[in-house]
Amino acid sequence: MLAKLDLTTVSEIARDIAQVFFASVFINSVLTGKIIWANAIAGLLLSTVFWLFGIILTSKYITKSNV
């Protein structure tokens, strides 16, 4: 039970980090009009990586432990 709770928490934190990267780096540079493409792409890439990590963690480990 405790391991399942910890994985769920880590998954949610990873998805929250993805939202922060997306909002602060990618969207901010687009909205301000001062686009530094390296930063925008890095923000998009980091948000995708953390989002995928959260989704994979949820689908691979948490759903299998429920069975």
N, C-alpha and C positions, 0 to 999 in steps of 0.2 A: 504494500500500500504506500509506504513512504517513498520507495523508488519511483512509483508511478506518479506520485504527486510532484516529486522533484523534476521529472522529465517534462511534465506538463508545464511547470513553472519556467523551466529553461526554454521550452518551446515558445511560450508566450513572451518571454523577455527577448528572445531572438527576433520575433516578429515586431516587437516594439522598437528594437534597435533599427530594424529595416525601415520602419516608418520615419524615424528620426533622421536617418541618412537621406531618405527620399525627400523629406520636407526641407531639411536645413541646407542640403547641398544642391540637389537637383532643382527643385521647385524654386528655391530662393534665387538662384542664378538666372532662371528663366524669367521670373517676375520682375526682377530689378533691371533687366535688360543688359546687365553686365555679365555676359556669358563667357566664362573661362571654360572652354570645352573640356579640358583635362579634368577640371573639378566636377563638371556636370556629369561626365561619363563615369568618373570614379564614384560619385555619389549614387548614380544609377546602378553601377555594378555592385557596390557594397550593399545597397538595399536589396538587390536581387539575391545576392549570396546569403544574407541573413534571413530573408524571407523563405528561401528554399530550404535552408537549414532547419528552420522552425517547422515547415510543412513536412519535411522528410522525417524529422524526429517524431512528430505527432503520428504520421501514418505508419512508420516502420516499427516503432517501439511501443507506443502507447496503445494503439489498437490491437496489437498482437498480445499484449499483456492482459487485455480485457477478456480475451477468449477463454 
